[in-house]
């Protein structure tokens, strides 16, 4: 029971540290190029250095952290140019998943997408950009899941991990949620209509808009 209350050691502690570090990087609480000192992080999160080290190894694999020889770890800098290149790759894979979902999704899964669209619309109307951002990620995750394209799903998980900071910044940009809402609703409608070509086009159009926003 003690481990459940305070995950100081073991796999649970590593997962806890991983989640905390990932969130801190996404929210800008740990800035690009900031050094990540194991002792300090272990004390901050109440886990062992071994747990922090294991979490940093996972974050390195996800592209969020880089290890500098003889200097330890730091938050990896993902430039706008790299974020655009990653998003261009996402465009192909997300388009594929949307097309597959339009063909393979069950009626129940289509209803889930409709509910997410309704919730996203409400979040924008209520002026809740972070809620909208979370729902946005849920939508993309569901489309990938419903596509049955596991290879694309795995590749997208890795690509998306590197964009967490840029995604957070875009979510807070004035007017951005309102702009992207219609793009997401168009994708949902195309999938619901079981039109794979329109679904792929809608996904690509959305990510083209993301690239334009990144460059702006």
Secondary structure, DSSP 8 states (H G I E B T S, - for coil): -HHHHS--SHHHHHHHHHHHHHHHHHTTSS-TT-EE-HHHHHHHHTS-HHHHHHHHHHHHHTTSEEEETTTEEEE----HHHHHHHHHHHHHHHHHHHHHHHHH--HHHHHHHHHHHHHHHHHHHTT-HHHHHHHHHHHHHHHHHHHT-HHHHHHHHHHHHTTHHHHHHHHHSTTHHHHHHHHHHHHHHHHHTT-HHHHHHHHHHHHHHHHHHHH-
